[in-house]
Amino acid sequence: MSWFDSRRRYISAVLAVLLLAFATRAGAAYWWNERHGESFPLGDSDSYWRLASQLADGQPYEYGSSDGKIFRAPGYPSLLAIWFRVVGRSKSAARYMGVIFGTAGVGCVMLLAGTIGSRPGTLFAGLLAAVYPGAISTSVLLLSESPFVPFMLAHLFLWSKAHSQVAGWPQIFWGLGAGAVGAIAVLIRPSWLLFTPFALAFCALAPGRERRWHDVKLSGIVLCGLCLGMMPWWVRNYQAVGRFVPTTLQVGASMYDAWNPRATGGSDMWFSAEAYTAARQRQKAGQLPTGEPFEVYLDAQLKRQAVDWLSDNPSQAVRLAAKRPLIMWNPWPGHNVLSDGWARHGIAVGFLLMLATIGWGMWRASFWRSPYWLLWLPAAYYTLIHIVFVSSIRYRQPAIMAALPMAAACWLLWTSRAKDQDD
C-alpha cells in the first residue's frame, strides 16, 4: 500500500502544501510592505484602488468623471471593495487579499493536476506552484493577476471535468459552469475574453486530433456559458454608452501603447494625458460626432491612430512583434521594481526550473490530446495576444500556473521509470 493511498495522509499533505503557499506569500507581502508601505510602485494599481473606493462608498462606477464609465472591468475593484468593507483601506492590508487568492491559485493547480495525474503528481505540481517566485510576486502586487489566476484555473478545471463526462446533460452542466467561471475571470482580467473562442478554433483546425467533434461541441457549450456570464456587464455597458462594449473602453489606449512612434515592446502610456486633453478640447469645441460619448470617441481615436501607424510603418511593426515574445518569456524581469538583488535572480531561476519541468512533461505526455491541451494552450494564447499588445513578464505568470499540472505527468513518468529500473 502506497503512503498516498491513505486519504487522511493525502489531505494532510495537501494542507501542508497550501500552508507553505500561504507562508511564502505572506512573507513576501510583509517584505513588500516594509519596503514600499502605502505606495503604488506599479501604475495600474491606482485606478483599481480608486474604483474600489467608490464602490465601497456606494458611488457610481466611474473613473475620474462621468465620462469614465467603462474604464476598467469590475471584477478586481469589486473584490477590493468587499475587502475594504471588512478590513479597511490600508494598502498594506490589501496585499494580504492577494496572499489569500495566491494560495487559492495553488489549490486550483492541484485540482487541475488531479484530473490528469496521480496523488503524488498532484502534490508535486502544487509544491512547484507554492514556491514558484513569479506566482509569489504577483500575489502581493495590487494588480488583478492575484484573483484572476484562481478563477482562470477553476475555469480550466471545470472544462477538464466536462471532458470526462458522458455526452448529455452532465457534460452541458459542467461546460456551462466552466463558461460562467470563465466570465468571472474575464471580468477580472479582460484579456481572457478570447481564450474560449481561441480554444474552439484550435479544436476545429488542429490536425491529427481524435476527438475533434467532441472537443468542438464542448468548447461551444463553454462559450455559451461565457456569454451568459458576461451578459450583465454587456447590458450595463450598452445602457451606459448606447453600444456594445465586450470588456472596456481601454482597448484603443492599449493598441496605441503597442503601436506608436515611441513603442519599445513594453508599456509606456506617455501619450495618455495628451490624447485625453486633445479629445476634451474637441468636445468643448463641439467637434465630437453627434451622440457619441466622450470615452467612446477617445477609444476610437486611439484605435485609429494605432492602425494608421501600423500601416505606415510595417517594418518597425514587424520588429516590435518579434520582440514582444522575447520580453514576455525573458527569465530576468526588466521592471525596475523587480529587477534588483535576490528577487531578480530568484524569479529567473524559478522560471527556468518551472519551464524545464513543464517542457519535460509536455514532451513525454500526449499533450496534443484532451484534456492536456487545456494546460498549455493558455501559454500559446497569451504569447499571441501580447504580440498584438504590449508585453511584460507579468503576463506569462497565469500561463505558467496553468501549465504546471503538466508536472504531474512529469512526476508519473519519472516514478514509473524508477520502478522499471528497480524491477
Secondary structure, 3 states (H helix, E strand, C coil): CCHHHCHHHHHHHHHHHHHHHHHHHHHHHHHHHHHHCCCCCCCHHHHHHHHHHHHHCCCCCCCCCCCCCCCCCCHHHHHHHHHHHHHCCCHHHHHHHHHHHHHHHHHHHHHHHHCCCCHHHHHHHHHHHHHCHHHHHHHHCCCCHHHHHHHHHHHHHHHHHHHCCCCCHHHHHHHHHHHHHHHHHHHHCHHHCCHHHHHHHHHHHCCCCCCHHHHHHHHHHHHHHHHHHHHHHHHHHHHHHCCCCCCCCCHHHHHHHHCCCCCCCCCCCCCHHHHHHHHHHHHHCCCCCCCCCHHHHHHHHHHHHHHHHHHHCHHHHHHHHHHHHHHHCCCCCCCCCCCCHHHHHHHHHHHHHHHHHHHHHHHHCCCCCCCCHHHHHHHHHHHHHHHHCCCCHHHHHHHHHHHCCHHHHHHHHHHHHHHHHHC
